[in-house]
């Protein structure tokens, strides 16, 4: 009996709810009629009540099964790339913005992970120690890929494992983002061809020489084109992080986190 019930149970929420109600209805009707029956009839009715309870319990267990929980708990996973010499604010700005959204449950369907060529510690240009949760070899699937910058990007661009990871994961990511010269990485991976993008003031020269198909726009501090967000970097990385949060969670979410971090007050004080 139970094997057949579990086999036929639908995983469509509305259909499953109907099955639950259909299973529970006979139990309720039998319970109402229980006191109206003879002793012999009561025994038969009791059996039907127990079967009804069993069906209802089976439905309840299915509703809380791991498979259903995984479906309902789908998160947007953001991968922040780390490497030695990365400029601190290029990565800590998005980590703070998204972390605030998660910690304050403004948008708790976010998940942020940090990734390096190897897992473990990296040292930013300013001397801050950060930890890469994963290596490029064991990183989980990502919905968003974000790359910061360094004053010397050659070691990053020459890191075959790092660049292979960017190319492979960037192909399937919903969003790509870069701060400052992180745009060099996205360009080298082929993701900025025909895309309007920005970088740090002065960095457009390298981009134009090495990747002439990039539509460079230095008039904006944050540029959104298709599924790519690029910024000037440094403190502008906060503005870029809020724009990415807005794209993922909407205006209300971005505005609430902006208020929580006093970013809105800062922007207002500078007249922006």
FENJONOR-V215885 format. One record per backbone hydrogen bond with DSSP energy under -1.0 kcal/mol. CO is the residue of the C=O (numbers start at 1). NH is the residue of the N-H. If there is no record, write none. Layout:
BEGIN
CO/NH ; CO/NH
END
This chain:
BEGIN
1/5 ; 2/6 ; 3/7 ; 4/8 ; 5/9 ; 12/16 ; 13/17 ; 14/18 ; 15/19 ; 16/20 ; 17/21 ; 18/22 ; 19/23 ; 20/24 ; 21/25 ; 24/28 ; 25/29 ; 26/30 ; 27/31 ; 28/32 ; 29/33 ; 33/36 ; 34/37 ; 38/42 ; 39/43 ; 40/44 ; 41/45 ; 42/46 ; 43/47 ; 44/48 ; 45/49 ; 46/50 ; 47/51 ; 48/52 ; 49/53 ; 50/54 ; 51/55 ; 52/56 ; 53/57 ; 54/58 ; 55/59 ; 56/60 ; 57/61 ; 58/62 ; 59/63 ; 60/64 ; 62/65 ; 65/69 ; 66/70 ; 67/71 ; 68/72 ; 69/73 ; 76/111 ; 77/143 ; 77/144 ; 78/113 ; 79/146 ; 80/115 ; 83/86 ; 86/125 ; 88/91 ; 88/92 ; 89/93 ; 91/95 ; 92/96 ; 93/97 ; 94/98 ; 95/99 ; 96/100 ; 97/101 ; 98/102 ; 99/103 ; 100/104 ; 101/106 ; 101/107 ; 102/105 ; 107/110 ; 109/76 ; 111/78 ; 113/80 ; 114/134 ; 115/82 ; 120/132 ; 122/130 ; 123/85 ; 124/127 ; 128/124 ; 130/122 ; 132/120 ; 134/116 ; 143/174 ; 143/175 ; 144/79 ; 145/177 ; 146/81 ; 147/179 ; 149/87 ; 153/157 ; 154/158 ; 156/159 ; 158/160 ; 159/163 ; 160/164 ; 161/165 ; 162/166 ; 163/167 ; 164/168 ; 165/169 ; 166/170 ; 167/171 ; 175/145 ; 176/229 ; 177/147 ; 178/231 ; 179/182 ; 180/183 ; 181/184 ; 182/186 ; 183/187 ; 184/188 ; 185/189 ; 186/191 ; 187/190 ; 192/195 ; 195/215 ; 197/217 ; 200/203 ; 202/205 ; 203/207 ; 204/208 ; 205/209 ; 206/210 ; 207/211 ; 211/214 ; 213/194 ; 214/216 ; 215/197 ; 221/232 ; 223/230 ; 225/228 ; 227/176 ; 228/225 ; 229/178 ; 230/223 ; 231/180 ; 233/236 ; 234/237 ; 235/238 ; 236/240 ; 237/241 ; 238/242 ; 239/243 ; 240/244 ; 241/245 ; 242/246 ; 243/247 ; 244/248 ; 245/249 ; 246/250 ; 250/254 ; 251/255 ; 252/256 ; 253/257 ; 254/258 ; 255/259 ; 256/260 ; 257/261 ; 258/263 ; 258/264 ; 259/262 ; 262/266 ; 263/267 ; 264/268 ; 265/269 ; 266/270 ; 267/272 ; 268/271
END
